[in-house]
Amino acid sequence: MQEENNGYRSGFISIIGRPNAGKSTFLNRIVGQKIAIMSDKPQTTRNKIQGVVTLEDSQMVFIDTPGINQPKNKLGDFMQKVAKNTFREVDVLLFMVDATERIGKQERYIIDMIRGTEAPVFLVMNKIDQLHPDQLPKVIDMYKSELDFAEAVPISALEGNNVDQLLEKIKARLPEGPQYYPADQVTDHPERFIISELIREKVLHLTREEIPHSIAVVIEKIAREEGSDKVNIQATIMVERDSQKGIVIGKRGALLKEIGTRARQDIEMLLGSKVFLELWVKVQKDWRNKAIHLRDFGFREDEY
């Protein structure tokens, strides 16, 4: 931990934006490993995920919030509250947008939400690797006509373009402060949470449009075999309908086996150990609209 400031800067940075703007890709890049799951489906991130970047002269704690959309159920309400609650906690607010798309109703909805916040708001234009450089000034002007941003920074979270420059601009806005986390810590989430998210990511990837957001993953058991480096993990994939259960399991269990194989590989990288992963699928009807199930599955509003 940092004993004296000596000009050391630290602070909290919230990343907000539409679903699929690339927030999780950005977070994984800056911390150097996967802590947030990625998918081309909206609302992949459900909880407030913190990533920690520690440099010689500073520490930045990033909060990747759920993509902001008009909520359609209790889960959606929960996700919106998580995103909004971060606004008053942070030193810098990053509004990440897809630079390849025109500004629309959802972007203006977010701009209205952040208008008047005390923290400086950065416009982060992501996916510039897919954009002709001549188009960039138009994108900047389009957003600046809506809000007077403290900074406008074009990046590619996927390729890494301008990411270091963005970090430098963020650091310049942070107050002097302590080192909140050990230098080698990249997230404040326990391994159990990250493991459940890695499994959920594989379900989203492999089921495509058939299982949108009606899944949750509950880790039932994590145990290390005595005298061995192997970790035994048991997890249940929760769905809302019997038909979804059949889709996740697949013909003769083939899809569930593939989910397990892909998830196990990521979990082994996370833990640095061999993993034996057992997966089950259970139906819990309409869980996204029942507060008791949201709490059971880890969506606890009082934590935010």
N, C-alpha and C positions, 0 to 999 in steps of 0.2 A: 504494500500500500504506500501511497505517496505521503511522506512525512511533512514536507513543507511545499507550498505552492511553487515558489521560484518561477512565476510566470506560467505554471502548468494550467492548462485549460481543460474543462470538462463540462459535459452537459447532455441534454436529452433532445433527440430529433425525431419527430413524427413523420412518417411517410404516408401520405394519403393520395387517393386518386380513384379513378374508375377501375372496376375489375379488368384485369388483363393489361394494365398499363405497364407492368413489368416490375412491380414493387418487390415481389419475392425474389426475382432474378437478381435485382440490384442488391438486396440484403445478403443473399448467399455469396455474391461476388465480393462484397467488401469485408465479410468476416472470413472468407476463404474456405467455407465448407457449407454443406446443405443443412440449414436449420429451418427453412420455410419451404413448403411444398409448392411445386409449380404445375400449372395446368392451364390449358386454353379455355377452360370453363370459368364463367364468372363466379365470384364468391368462394374461391378456393380457400383463402385465409379466413378463419373463423375466430381466432383468438388474437390477442395483442401479443405479437412475438417480438421479443427484445434481442437484438444483436449488438455485440460490443466490439468496437474497434479501438485498440490501444496503440498509440504511437509514442515516440520518445517524449514528446512535449504535450500530449493531450490524450483524452479518452472520450470517445463519442458513443453514446448509447442510443441505438436506433430502434424505433418502435414501428413495426410493419402492421398497419391496421387493416381490418377487412375492407375490401373494395366497397365504395359507397354507392348504393342503389336505393331506390324507394323500397322500403321493407314490405314483404308480402305475408309474413308469418312471424311467430314469436322469435324464431331463430334470427330472422331478418332484423327485428326490433333490437335484439341483443347485440347484433353485429354493428348496427348504427350507433348504439350507445357507446360501445367500445371505441369506435372511431372518434366520436365527438368528445368523449371524456379525455382523450389524449391532448386535445388542443390547449387545455389550460395547464398541462403539466410540463410543456416542453420549452426549450430555448430557441429552436428553429423548426419551422414547418416546411416540409418538402411536398409540393403539389406536383405529382408525377403524371404526365400526360403522354399519350401515344402521338408522337409528332407526325405520323403518317395519316392521322384522321383529323377531320374538321371539328372545330369546337361545336358541341351540341348541348341538348337539354341537361344531360347528366353533368357535364363539365360546369355549366352555369349553376346548377344546383349545388355543387361543391363550392364554387366560388362564393355563392351567397352564404354558405355555412361558415366559411373562413374569413369573410369580410369583417374587418374590425378586430381581429385577434391581435393580442399584444406582441406575440412572437413574430420575428421577420419571416415572411413567406417567400420561399424560392420556387420559381417555376422551373421544373426539371423536365425537359423535353426528351423523352426516351425514344429509342429505336431509330436514331439518326443514320444507322447503317443501312436502313431501308429507304432513305430519303435523299433526293438530289440536293446538294449544298445550296443551290440557288433558291430552293423553296423555303429554307430555314428562316430567313428574315420575315417572310409573310406569316409564318406560324407564330413567331415572337410578337409581331405587331397585332395579330389577331387576339392573342391572350392579354397583351398589355392594354388593349382597349377596354378590357373587362375589369382589370385590377392592376394597381400599381405595385408590381412585385419588387421585393428587395434585390433579387438577382434573377437572371434568366440564363440557365445553363443547359446546353444541349449535350446529351450523353448517349452511349449505347451500353446498357447494362449487360447485354449478351456478349459484346466484343470487348468491353472495357474502355471504350473511347471516352476521354474526358472525365472518367470517374475520379481519378486522383485530383484533378483540378477542382471538382465539386467538393471533395473532402477538405481541400485547403480553404475554400470559401466558407464552408460550414465552420471549420475550426476558428477562423477569424471572427466569427460572430458569437463564439461561446465565451462565457465568463471564466475568470480564474476560479478553480475549484479543485476538489480532491479527486483521486483515482478511486472510483466507486467499486470496481471489480478487479480481481487479480489479472495481470497482463495476459495470461494464457487462457482466460475464460472468454468464450465467444457468444454465450447466450445465458440468460437466467432461467431458461426452461429446463425442467428435469428431463432425463433421458426417456422416461416413460412417455412423456408428451410427444417428444420428437419421434419416437418409435411408432406411436399411433398415427402420427401425421404421415410418416413414410409409407405405412400400409394404406392409408386412405388415398394417398397420391396414386398408388398403383391401381387401385380400384377405379379412380377417375380416368386414368389413362386407358385402361383396358376395356371399360364398359362404354366409353364415349358418351353419346347422348342418351343411352338407355337408362343410366342411373345418374340423374343430374346431381342433386344435393341431398338426397334422402338417405345418406349414409353417415354413420359415425363409427368410430373404432374404439373399443374399450379394451385396454390391456388387463387381462385377468391375472397374469402371473409373470414375473421375471425372476429367474433363479439361476445361479451359477452352479454347475456340477462340481461337487466336492472333488478336489484333486485333479481338476481339469480346467482348461480355459474355455470350455463350451458353455454358452448361455442358453437356457431353455426359456422360450417365450410362448405364452398362450394368449391369444387375442380373439375377440368376437367382433365381427362386422355386423353392425345393426342396420337394417333396412326397414322400410315402412310397409311394404306389401309382399305377399307370397310370390308374385310374379318377379319381383326384383331379386328375391332370394334365389330363384331358379337361374336368373341371368348371371348373378355373381358366382354361383357354383359352376355353371356351365355344363355342357354335355359330359357326363361321366366324371364330373369334378375337374375338368381340364382347365377352366378359367381360374378357379380358386387356386389350383396348383401353380399356375403361372403367376398369379398375384403374389403368392407366397415366395416363389423363387426370386422374383424381382425385388420384393421388399427385403428378403433375407440378405441379398447382396448389399443393399444400402445400409442395413442395420449392422452388418459385419464391419463395414467401413467406419460407421459411427463408433462402434464399441471396441474395434480392434480385436475382436474375438470371433471364434466360430459360433454360429447361432443355429439352434434347432427351433423352427417356428411352426407352431400349430395354429391354424385358423378355423374358426367356426362362423356360420352365418345365422343370425337370429332376426325374426320379424318383430318389430315393436311399432304397431300401427300409429301413424300420425304423430311421431315423437317430436317433430319440429314445432308443433303447436302446443306442447304440454310442458309447462315449466318444470315439473318434477323430473321429466326425462332429460331436459336440457341440463339440469343440475347434475343428474346421475352421469351424464356423458361428458362432464367437464366444462360446461358453459356456465360459469358462475359470475353473475353480474356484480355481486358484492366485491369481487376482486378487482374491479375496475373503477 
